[in-house]
Amino acid sequence: MSVLKNDLYLAEWGWDIPGCSIDRMCASGLTAVGFSVSHIASGMADCLIAGGVEHMGHLPMGFMRDPHPRAEELLGGPAAFNMGMTAENLHDRFPEFSKETADAYAMACQEKTDRAIVAGKMKDMIIPIEVELADDTHIIADKDQQPRPGTTMEGLAGLKTPFREEGGRVTAGNASGLNDGAAAVLLMSRSKADELGLQPKMRWVASAVAGVDPTVMGIAPVPATETVLKKTGLTMDDIDLIEINEAFAVQALYFLNHFGLKADDPRVNQWGGAIAYGHPLAASGPRLVAFLCGLFKENPAARYGLTTMCVGRGQGYSMIWQKEEG
Ligand SMILES: CC(C)(COP(=O)(O)OP(=O)(O)OC[C@H]1O[C@@H](n2cnc3c(N)ncnc32)[C@H](O)[C@@H]1OP(=O)(O)O)[C@@H](O)C(=O)NCCC(=O)NCCS
C-alpha cells in the first residue's frame, strides 16, 4: 500500500496536493518511486514524494484476499500465496544454500544492523513519531522495532521451520519479519532542485521489472538486475553499493551467488537488511533508496548503486542510481 490521499491530509499539506495509492505488494513503495521518476521525466510533475507504509499487525499479509478460484492452479500451487514456502522451494532447488548458510547470513545481517544503529547511521533519516500502543500507553517511535542484536548461530539453529514442519530451513531468524514501517523519499527534476537551491544527493539512472515463476519468486531480482544492467551498459563490477531487500536469506544468497559476489561482500547492505529491520512490505523499497542515499554520503568514492527486491507472485524490481557530487 502506498500513500493515500487521507495520509496527505494527515501531513497537513493542504487540500490542493493530489496523491494516489499503488499496489505491487513488496515493491509498492519502490513502484511509487519508479512512477514518480517517470512522471518527473515526462514533465508531468517536477517534485514528488514517493513512499510506502505498512502496518502488518493491523492488516496482515493476504488480509481479505479473495483470489480467483483458479488462481492457485494457474500460479503453480499454494506456494504462490505463501512467501515462506517459495523460500523453502529455493532451498530445494539450490541445495548449496543450506540452512547453516542462511543462518550465517542472517547472523551477519543482525551484526551489521546493530553496528549501524549503535553508530547512529540512520539517525538523520528517521522522523520520531508518537504512537499509541495496544495498552493505550504512548511512546516515541524513533527506531526500528525488529532488530535482534546478539543473535547467535545456536539461537538460530533451534528455531521452528513454520513453512515446512519436516526438513524445513526457513525460520523466523533467517526470514524478514512481519512488522510496521513507513518510508518516503523526495524526488525532483534537476531544474526544480536548481530553482529551490537544493543540492541533489543522487540521480536515478534506470529501472527494470522482471517476472518469474511465482513459486520461486525470490529469484526475480536476478533477471530484473540483469535487465537494468544491460539497459545502462554497466556490469556488476561498476556497482559500488548494493541494497537488496532480504525477504529471506536464501533469496539474497541466490542473488549474490549468481553475480559472483560473496555473502559478506562489503558492497552489500552495509547497514544490514530486512532480516534484521523487518520487511514492512511497501515501506521497504523507499527504505532501500534512503539507505543507498545515506551510504553514498559515507562512501565518497562510490559512483553507482543498486536497489533491488523480490515481489510476491513472481516479480523483481531493480533500480540503478548515480551519486551526485557536491
Ligand atoms: C517466519 C515468520 C512466520 C515468523 O513469525 P513469528 O512466529 O510471528 O515470529 P516471531 O518473531 O514470534 O519469532 C518466532 C520465534 O523465533 C524467535 N526468533 C526470531 N528471530 C530470532 C533470532 N534472530 N534469534 C533467536 N531467536 C529468534 C522469537 O524469539 C520467537 O521465539 P518464541 O517462539 O520462543 O517466542 C514470519 O516472520 C514471516 O512470515 N516472515 C516472512 C514474511 C514474508 O513472507 N514477507 C514477504 C516476503 S516476499
The ligand as a Gaussian input file, in Angstrom:
#p B3LYP/6-31G(d) Opt

LIG

0 1
 C        8.780000     -16.534000       9.771000
 C        7.530000     -15.965000      10.451000
 C        6.326000     -16.877000      10.167000
 C        7.799000     -15.923000      11.940000
 O        6.708000     -15.319000      12.551000
 P        6.545000     -15.358000      14.133000
 O        6.476000     -16.781000      14.595000
 O        5.414000     -14.462000      14.484000
 O        7.919000     -14.714000      14.560000
 P        8.457000     -14.357000      15.981000
 O        9.083000     -13.028000      15.928000
 O        7.405000     -14.609000      17.036000
 O        9.629000     -15.401000      16.168000
 C        9.370000     -16.780000      16.396000
 C       10.358000     -17.265000      17.424000
 O       11.677000     -17.108000      16.892000
 C       12.477000     -16.345000      17.790000
 N       13.431000     -15.584000      16.994000
 C       13.155000     -14.734000      15.965000
 N       14.302000     -14.222000      15.482000
 C       15.308000     -14.751000      16.232000
 C       16.713000     -14.582000      16.228000
 N       17.314000     -13.773000      15.360000
 N       17.438000     -15.283000      17.142000
 C       16.841000     -16.112000      18.027000
 N       15.506000     -16.295000      18.075000
 C       14.759000     -15.622000      17.185000
 C       11.488000     -15.476000      18.542000
 O       12.005000     -15.046000      19.777000
 C       10.335000     -16.409000      18.714000
 O       10.621000     -17.289000      19.794000
 P        9.440000     -17.810000      20.749000
 O        8.516000     -18.607000      19.868000
 O       10.171000     -18.622000      21.759000
 O        8.784000     -16.581000      21.291000
 C        7.213000     -14.531000       9.934000
 O        8.220000     -13.639000      10.352000
 C        7.090000     -14.481000       8.433000
 O        6.062000     -14.897000       7.875000
 N        8.113000     -13.952000       7.750000
 C        8.105000     -13.848000       6.292000
 C        7.354000     -12.617000       5.884000
 C        7.103000     -12.583000       4.405000
 O        6.741000     -13.568000       3.782000
 N        7.264000     -11.401000       3.811000
 C        7.123000     -11.217000       2.413000
 C        8.351000     -11.651000       1.747000
 S        8.198000     -11.619000       0.000000

